[in-house]
């Protein structure tokens, strides 16, 4: 397992996420190649997995849904997300707990 690559960006952070849809439960699996690997129960159809990802990250990082934005990879398993109003150190701390 590697370390999550988190970049500071316009009042927040961005980082890569690798989504594994149709899992048994929503969970963070770990970090691989600098990306956060997340299993989601939602299927990858009609944006269901993207919505589930935003909901899950908001819950895990204890932020509002509107602070979480998928900025690339809407139709891919590899995505880049932006979390506003949070520091890289705070993201690491919240993911570790």
LOFI-485703 format. One record per atom (N, C-alpha, C): chain; atom name; x, y, z. Coordinates in pm, whole numbers, plus 50000, padded with zeros to 5 digits. Each point is the difference from the previous one (the first is absolute). Layout:
+--------+-------+-------+-------+-------+
! chaine ! atome !    c1 !    c2 !    c3 !
+--------+-------+-------+-------+-------+
!      A !    CA !     X !     Y !     Z !
...
+--------+-------+-------+-------+-------+
end
This chain:
+--------+-------+-------+-------+-------+
! chaine ! atome !    c1 !    c2 !    c3 !
+--------+-------+-------+-------+-------+
!      A !     N ! 50082 ! 49881 ! 50000 !
!      A !    CA ! 49918 ! 50119 ! 50000 !
!      A !     C ! 50085 ! 50125 ! 50000 !
!      A !     N ! 49964 ! 50093 ! 49915 !
!      A !    CA ! 50074 ! 50124 ! 49990 !
!      A !     C ! 49936 ! 50110 ! 50083 !
!      A !     N ! 50042 ! 50123 ! 49969 !
!      A !    CA ! 49945 ! 50116 ! 50068 !
!      A !     C ! 49911 ! 50077 ! 49903 !
!      A !     N ! 49887 ! 50048 ! 50049 !
!      A !    CA ! 49906 ! 50076 ! 49918 !
!      A !     C ! 50065 ! 50131 ! 49956 !
!      A !     N ! 49998 ! 50026 ! 49870 !
!      A !    CA ! 50056 ! 50124 ! 49945 !
!      A !     C ! 49891 ! 50107 ! 50004 !
!      A !     N ! 50014 ! 50095 ! 50092 !
!      A !    CA ! 49902 ! 50108 ! 50018 !
!      A !     C ! 50065 ! 50131 ! 49959 !
!      A !     N ! 49935 ! 50074 ! 49911 !
!      A !    CA ! 50050 ! 50128 ! 49953 !
!      A !     C ! 49913 ! 50114 ! 50052 !
!      A !     N ! 50063 ! 50110 ! 50042 !
!      A !    CA ! 49925 ! 50120 ! 50038 !
!      A !     C ! 49946 ! 50064 ! 49873 !
!      A !     N ! 49874 ! 50045 ! 50005 !
!      A !    CA ! 49939 ! 50060 ! 49881 !
!      A !     C ! 49887 ! 50095 ! 50038 !
!      A !     N ! 50012 ! 50124 ! 49963 !
!      A !    CA ! 49895 ! 50101 ! 50014 !
!      A !     C ! 49911 ! 49983 ! 50123 !
!      A !     N ! 50054 ! 50025 ! 50116 !
!      A !    CA ! 49920 ! 49995 ! 50122 !
!      A !     C ! 49960 ! 49860 ! 50044 !
!      A !     N ! 50076 ! 49901 ! 49957 !
!      A !    CA ! 49970 ! 49863 ! 50037 !
!      A !     C ! 50109 ! 49905 ! 49953 !
!      A !     N ! 49960 ! 49878 ! 49968 !
!      A !    CA ! 50096 ! 49899 ! 49956 !
!      A !     C ! 49941 ! 49921 ! 49883 !
!      A !     N ! 50088 ! 49935 ! 49925 !
!      A !    CA ! 49957 ! 49903 ! 49900 !
!      A !     C ! 50080 ! 49872 ! 50021 !
!      A !     N ! 49939 ! 49887 ! 49968 !
!      A !    CA ! 50070 ! 49872 ! 50004 !
!      A !     C ! 49928 ! 49900 ! 49911 !
!      A !     N ! 50073 ! 49896 ! 49962 !
!      A !    CA ! 49945 ! 49896 ! 49913 !
!      A !     C ! 49926 ! 49894 ! 50080 !
!      A !     N ! 49896 ! 49947 ! 49937 !
!      A !    CA ! 49919 ! 49894 ! 50060 !
!      A !     C ! 49979 ! 49892 ! 49895 !
!      A !     N ! 50014 ! 49877 ! 50040 !
!      A !    CA ! 49970 ! 49884 ! 49914 !
!      A !     C ! 49877 ! 49933 ! 50059 !
!      A !     N ! 49889 ! 49999 ! 49925 !
!      A !    CA ! 49873 ! 49948 ! 50049 !
!      A !     C ! 49980 ! 49856 ! 49954 !
!      A !     N ! 49957 ! 49916 ! 50092 !
!      A !    CA ! 49965 ! 49861 ! 49970 !
!      A !     C ! 49850 ! 49989 ! 50025 !
!      A !     N ! 49917 ! 50005 ! 49893 !
!      A !    CA ! 49854 ! 49997 ! 50018 !
!      A !     C ! 49947 ! 49860 ! 50029 !
!      A !     N ! 49875 ! 49996 ! 50039 !
!      A !    CA ! 49926 ! 49875 ! 50028 !
!      A !     C ! 50067 ! 49914 ! 50107 !
!      A !     N ! 50054 ! 50065 ! 50103 !
!      A !    CA ! 50064 ! 49926 ! 50110 !
!      A !     C ! 49894 ! 49961 ! 50102 !
!      A !     N ! 50037 ! 49918 ! 50096 !
!      A !    CA ! 49907 ! 49958 ! 50105 !
!      A !     C ! 49969 ! 50113 ! 50097 !
!      A !     N ! 50100 ! 50091 ! 50022 !
!      A !    CA ! 49976 ! 50114 ! 50088 !
!      A !     C ! 50089 ! 50116 ! 49959 !
!      A !     N ! 49962 ! 50120 ! 50042 !
!      A !    CA ! 50080 ! 50118 ! 49974 !
!      A !     C ! 50116 ! 50002 ! 50098 !
!      A !     N ! 50122 ! 50008 ! 49946 !
!      A !    CA ! 50117 ! 50002 ! 50088 !
!      A !     C ! 50124 ! 50050 ! 49926 !
!      A !     N ! 50093 ! 50054 ! 50077 !
!      A !    CA ! 50130 ! 50036 ! 49947 !
!      A !     C ! 50088 ! 49877 ! 50010 !
!      A !     N ! 50058 ! 49960 ! 49887 !
!      A !    CA ! 50081 ! 49879 ! 49995 !
!      A !     C ! 50146 ! 50032 ! 50033 !
!      A !     N ! 50046 ! 50118 ! 49959 !
!      A !    CA ! 50139 ! 50038 ! 50025 !
!      A !     C ! 50046 ! 50097 ! 49894 !
!      A !     N ! 50131 ! 50007 ! 49982 !
!      A !    CA ! 50060 ! 50090 ! 49901 !
!      A !     C ! 50089 ! 49916 ! 49908 !
!      A !     N ! 49985 ! 50022 ! 49871 !
!      A !    CA ! 50083 ! 49931 ! 49902 !
!      A !     C ! 50039 ! 50100 ! 49893 !
!      A !     N ! 50130 ! 50010 ! 49972 !
!      A !    CA ! 50053 ! 50092 ! 49899 !
!      A !     C ! 49954 ! 50143 ! 50025 !
!      A !     N ! 49993 ! 50041 ! 50127 !
!      A !    CA ! 49964 ! 50136 ! 50037 !
!      A !     C ! 49852 ! 50031 ! 50000 !
!      A !     N ! 49917 ! 49903 ! 49960 !
!      A !    CA ! 49855 ! 50019 ! 49996 !
!      A !     C ! 49932 ! 49929 ! 50116 !
!      A !     N ! 49894 ! 50061 ! 50051 !
!      A !    CA ! 49919 ! 49939 ! 50104 !
!      A !     C ! 49907 ! 49899 ! 49933 !
!      A !     N ! 50004 ! 49875 ! 50045 !
!      A !    CA ! 49913 ! 49896 ! 49943 !
!      A !     C ! 49877 ! 49986 ! 50088 !
!      A !     N ! 49882 ! 50011 ! 49937 !
!      A !    CA ! 49874 ! 49998 ! 50072 !
!      A !     C ! 49905 ! 49901 ! 49935 !
!      A !     N ! 49944 ! 49911 ! 50081 !
!      A !    CA ! 49895 ! 49909 ! 49953 !
!      A !     C ! 49866 ! 50065 ! 50029 !
!      A !     N ! 49910 ! 49995 ! 49901 !
!      A !    CA ! 49866 ! 50056 ! 50015 !
!      A !     C ! 49896 ! 49897 ! 49958 !
!      A !     N ! 49888 ! 49998 ! 50069 !
!      A !    CA ! 49893 ! 49906 ! 49966 !
!      A !     C ! 49927 ! 50040 ! 49873 !
!      A !     N ! 50004 ! 50127 ! 49965 !
!      A !    CA ! 49926 ! 50051 ! 49885 !
!      A !     C ! 50055 ! 49946 ! 49868 !
!      A !     N ! 49911 ! 49978 ! 49903 !
!      A !    CA ! 50047 ! 49957 ! 49867 !
!      A !     C ! 50049 ! 50121 ! 49921 !
!      A !     N ! 50085 ! 49977 ! 49899 !
!      A !    CA ! 50053 ! 50111 ! 49921 !
!      A !     C ! 49907 ! 50041 ! 49886 !
!      A !     N ! 49873 ! 50024 ! 50032 !
!      A !    CA ! 49904 ! 50040 ! 49897 !
!      A !     C ! 49929 ! 50129 ! 50041 !
!      A !     N ! 49975 ! 50084 ! 49901 !
!      A !    CA ! 49924 ! 50125 ! 50019 !
!      A !     C ! 50051 ! 50084 ! 50117 !
!      A !     N ! 50130 ! 50001 ! 50021 !
!      A !    CA ! 50059 ! 50084 ! 50103 !
!      A !     C ! 49980 ! 49952 ! 50143 !
!      A !     N ! 49948 ! 49880 ! 50019 !
!      A !    CA ! 49973 ! 49949 ! 50135 !
!      A !     C ! 50129 ! 49985 ! 50081 !
!      A !     N ! 50105 ! 49948 ! 49938 !
!      A !    CA ! 50125 ! 49982 ! 50073 !
!      A !     C ! 50064 ! 50136 ! 50032 !
!      A !     N ! 49987 ! 50097 ! 49910 !
!      A !    CA ! 50055 ! 50133 ! 50025 !
!      A !     C ! 49929 ! 50066 ! 50119 !
!      A !     N ! 49868 ! 49989 ! 50003 !
!      A !    CA ! 49922 ! 50057 ! 50112 !
!      A !     C ! 50038 ! 49930 ! 50130 !
!      A !     N ! 50012 ! 49867 ! 49994 !
!      A !    CA ! 50038 ! 49923 ! 50119 !
!      A !     C ! 50140 ! 50040 ! 50047 !
!      A !     N ! 50091 ! 50025 ! 49906 !
!      A !    CA ! 50136 ! 50041 ! 50035 !
!      A !     C ! 49999 ! 50135 ! 50073 !
!      A !     N ! 49926 ! 50097 ! 49948 !
!      A !    CA ! 49990 ! 50132 ! 50064 !
!      A !     C ! 49942 ! 49985 ! 50141 !
!      A !     N ! 49891 ! 49923 ! 50012 !
!      A !    CA ! 49938 ! 49978 ! 50132 !
!      A !     C ! 50097 ! 49934 ! 50097 !
!      A !     N ! 50070 ! 49896 ! 49952 !
!      A !    CA ! 50092 ! 49925 ! 50085 !
!      A !     C ! 50118 ! 50086 ! 50046 !
!      A !     N ! 50060 ! 50075 ! 49907 !
!      A !    CA ! 50114 ! 50085 ! 50038 !
!      A !     C ! 49957 ! 50111 ! 50096 !
!      A !     N ! 49882 ! 50058 ! 49978 !
!      A !    CA ! 49950 ! 50103 ! 50091 !
!      A !     C ! 49985 ! 49943 ! 50141 !
!      A !     N ! 49948 ! 49879 ! 50009 !
!      A !    CA ! 49982 ! 49935 ! 50130 !
!      A !     C ! 50134 ! 49966 ! 50064 !
!      A !     N ! 50091 ! 49940 ! 49925 !
!      A !    CA ! 50129 ! 49958 ! 50054 !
!      A !     C ! 50087 ! 50118 ! 50042 !
!      A !     N ! 49991 ! 50111 ! 49926 !
!      A !    CA ! 50084 ! 50116 ! 50030 !
!      A !     C ! 49928 ! 50102 ! 50088 !
!      A !     N ! 49875 ! 49970 ! 50035 !
!      A !    CA ! 49919 ! 50088 ! 50085 !
!      A !     C ! 49992 ! 50141 ! 49941 !
!      A !     N ! 49962 ! 50006 ! 49872 !
!      A !    CA ! 49979 ! 50127 ! 49932 !
!      A !     C ! 49861 ! 49998 ! 49936 !
!      A !     N ! 49954 ! 50116 ! 49953 !
!      A !    CA ! 49870 ! 50006 ! 49931 !
!      A !     C ! 50015 ! 49942 ! 49860 !
!      A !     N ! 49889 ! 49947 ! 49947 !
!      A !    CA ! 50003 ! 49942 ! 49865 !
!      A !     C ! 50046 ! 50103 ! 49897 !
!      A !     N ! 49960 ! 50126 ! 50018 !
!      A !    CA ! 50035 ! 50103 ! 49902 !
!      A !     C ! 50149 ! 50032 ! 49999 !
!      A !     N ! 50074 ! 49955 ! 50101 !
!      A !    CA ! 50145 ! 50019 ! 50004 !
!      A !     C ! 50074 ! 49896 ! 49917 !
!      A !     N ! 49930 ! 49893 ! 49960 !
!      A !    CA ! 50060 ! 49889 ! 49925 !
!      A !     C ! 49959 ! 50010 ! 49854 !
!      A !     N ! 50098 ! 50001 ! 49910 !
!      A !    CA ! 49971 ! 50014 ! 49858 !
!      A !     C ! 50091 ! 49906 ! 49921 !
!      A !     N ! 49942 ! 49927 ! 49906 !
!      A !    CA ! 50080 ! 49917 ! 49909 !
!      A !     C ! 50039 ! 50091 ! 49885 !
!      A !     N ! 50130 ! 50025 ! 49983 !
!      A !    CA ! 50043 ! 50094 ! 49897 !
!      A !     C ! 50047 ! 49933 ! 49871 !
!      A !     N ! 50027 ! 49870 ! 50005 !
!      A !    CA ! 50028 ! 49926 ! 49877 !
!      A !     C ! 49974 ! 49852 ! 50022 !
!      A !     N ! 49973 ! 49930 ! 49889 !
!      A !    CA ! 49975 ! 49856 ! 50008 !
!      A !     C ! 49856 ! 49962 ! 50028 !
!      A !     N ! 49906 ! 50084 ! 49958 !
!      A !    CA ! 49858 ! 49973 ! 50028 !
!      A !     C ! 49956 ! 49863 ! 49947 !
!      A !     N ! 50058 ! 49954 ! 49889 !
!      A !    CA ! 49961 ! 49872 ! 49941 !
!      A !     C ! 50109 ! 49894 ! 50014 !
!      A !     N ! 50093 ! 50024 ! 50091 !
!      A !    CA ! 50113 ! 49909 ! 50018 !
!      A !     C ! 50004 ! 49952 ! 50145 !
!      A !     N ! 50069 ! 49890 ! 50023 !
!      A !    CA ! 50019 ! 49954 ! 50138 !
!      A !     C ! 50105 ! 50085 ! 50072 !
!      A !     N ! 50094 ! 50056 ! 49923 !
!      A !    CA ! 50099 ! 50091 ! 50058 !
!      A !     C ! 49948 ! 50142 ! 49989 !
!      A !     N ! 49993 ! 50068 ! 50113 !
!      A !    CA ! 49943 ! 50134 ! 50006 !
!      A !     C ! 50094 ! 50093 ! 50076 !
!      A !     N ! 49981 ! 50130 ! 49982 !
!      A !    CA ! 50067 ! 50099 ! 50082 !
!      A !     C ! 49889 ! 50077 ! 50070 !
!      A !     N ! 50011 ! 50011 ! 50132 !
!      A !    CA ! 49900 ! 50073 ! 50078 !
!      A !     C ! 50063 ! 50122 ! 50064 !
!      A !     N ! 49918 ! 50103 ! 50017 !
!      A !    CA ! 50042 ! 50121 ! 50071 !
!      A !     C ! 49914 ! 50010 ! 50126 !
!      A !     N ! 50066 ! 50024 ! 50113 !
!      A !    CA ! 49931 ! 50025 ! 50126 !
!      A !     C ! 50033 ! 50143 ! 50037 !
!      A !     N ! 49900 ! 50085 ! 50015 !
!      A !    CA ! 50027 ! 50140 ! 50031 !
!      A !     C ! 50004 ! 50024 ! 50150 !
!      A !     N ! 50068 ! 50107 ! 50037 !
!      A !    CA ! 50009 ! 50046 ! 50140 !
!      A !     C ! 50060 ! 49897 ! 50094 !
!      A !     N ! 50107 ! 49933 ! 49956 !
!      A !    CA ! 50068 ! 49902 ! 50085 !
!      A !     C ! 50147 ! 49995 ! 49956 !
!      A !     N ! 50087 ! 49967 ! 50093 !
!      A !    CA ! 50143 ! 49992 ! 49969 !
!      A !     C ! 50041 ! 49855 ! 49973 !
!      A !     N ! 50112 ! 49980 ! 49930 !
!      A !    CA ! 50049 ! 49862 ! 49979 !
!      A !     C ! 50023 ! 49927 ! 50133 !
!      A !     N ! 50055 ! 50069 ! 50099 !
!      A !    CA ! 50026 ! 49937 ! 50130 !
!      A !     C ! 49870 ! 49956 ! 50066 !
!      A !     N ! 49895 ! 50082 ! 49986 !
!      A !    CA ! 49870 ! 49966 ! 50060 !
!      A !     C ! 49936 ! 49881 ! 49930 !
!      A !     N ! 50015 ! 49991 ! 49867 !
!      A !    CA ! 49949 ! 49885 ! 49926 !
!      A !     C ! 50067 ! 49873 ! 50049 !
!      A !     N ! 50133 ! 50004 ! 50012 !
!      A !    CA ! 50075 ! 49882 ! 50049 !
!      A !     C ! 49954 ! 49960 ! 50140 !
!      A !     N ! 49983 ! 50099 ! 50087 !
!      A !    CA ! 49959 ! 49972 ! 50137 !
!      A !     C ! 49862 ! 49936 ! 50004 !
!      A !     N ! 49907 ! 50055 ! 49923 !
!      A !    CA ! 49862 ! 49947 ! 50000 !
!      A !     C ! 49991 ! 49862 ! 49936 !
!      A !     N ! 50079 ! 49975 ! 49898 !
!      A !    CA ! 50000 ! 49867 ! 49938 !
!      A !     C ! 50064 ! 49895 ! 50090 !
!      A !     N ! 50096 ! 50042 ! 50081 !
!      A !    CA ! 50069 ! 49907 ! 50089 !
!      A !     C ! 49913 ! 49958 ! 50118 !
!      A !     N ! 49905 ! 50084 ! 50039 !
!      A !    CA ! 49918 ! 49968 ! 50119 !
!      A !     C ! 49882 ! 49911 ! 49968 !
+--------+-------+-------+-------+-------+
end
